[in-house]
């Protein structure tokens, strides 16, 4: 007996199955009484419950639940593809309500046209899955679908829930119409549910660069990259190894690229110092690199940290240039020249020593001069001595120079060659006399004559 309230009336209809070949147990008088009763009900009840319409509420509906199967533990930054199972725990009522219908023709507990829309909700994830059509899910039936996405890099450890918005239809009532109530026209109802799916975010070791500096990172030399690294994650790493990897492995060669830390707990700050060789003629600027690491988690599994970007700052170093491009001298021996050198770079040069390279015309007698420390933008003067006996007046000669120095780490460095000109002019004044052999002979003869005259005069006086 299934009760149903129709307007102001209640109708009870028995759906007892009859065996084939057996007659009805009702007498003609009973049938007449029932027909009269139905006529009175038709007159008293609202038009919707007219004669020939019996409204039976099944009282049953689908009962969907969701759960994830397989791996449901992820780390911050992980991309995941979670398998979710939808199960309909609704009780099968098809035989009890309408035994004359073939099983499965309809089932009030069947979820029809199930659509699943995964959402992020408050979970620290980005959902990439689109709405999925799961079809019909019958009583105790199951449907599998995949929910994909990415866990936030800063996700906190713990259990989180992804809500699944599930929409479907189901049979909520059975109108029996027609002659002898032989026709069934099912009524459907739309329903929306939010089914939670739980997963877990595990803690990890998460390095973060607090500050970074470069020491003596100049072309053609070796320097250090120094940084302070903090564990901003929620897990403690054991046997932690951090390593710097440049994006350009031709410009840089890692001499010491890694640092062993050991235990690295959340909030710990550790120093990092790696040695890097810079290729010669590398332009000054910032070059990309990443900090990566490996550690053992609490379970003893080896895990890799996420990449942390950082920059390798390359300076110009000590770059020298000659201030005075032209020096003028007269031919002769031991001519002193003064040359100014300026450090146009951005790092100091220590224990600098300048040297000139002579030729068969200009022969240095003092070719090296100590300059000491030359800071960026500073100019120093060097005094050299050369012999220009074979130099021709009116011509200009080019002489090369170089500076050897030590960088901030004490490595011996050599500057690029620097050239400057030396002009030869005709002697003037005393230089003209002293540089002319004939004049020197005449002067020498005159001196001899004068000396002889002075000697004779003194002798007469005695």
Secondary structure, 3 states (H helix, E strand, C coil): CEEEEECCEEEEECCCCCCCCCCCCCCHHHHHHHHHHHHHHHHHCCHHHCCCEEEEECCCCCCEEEEEECCCEEECCCEEEEEEEEEECCCCCHHHHCCCCCCCCCCCCCEEEEEEEECCCCCCEEECCCCEEEEEECCCCEEEEEEEEEECCCCCCEEEEEEEEEEEEEEEEEEEECHHHCEEEEEEEEEEEEEEEEEEEECCCCEEEEEEEEECCECCCEEEEEEEEEECCCCCEEEEEEEEEECCCCCEEEEECEEEEEEECCCCEEEEEEEEEECCCCCCEEEEEEEEEEEECCCCCEEECCCEEEEEEEECCCCEEECCCEEEEECEEEEEEEEEEEECCCCCEEEEEEEEECCCCCEEEECEEEEEEECCCCEEEEEEEEEECCCCCCCEEEEEEEEEEECCCCCEEECCCEEEEEEEECCCCHHHHHCCHHHHHHHHHHHHHHHHHHHHHHHHHC
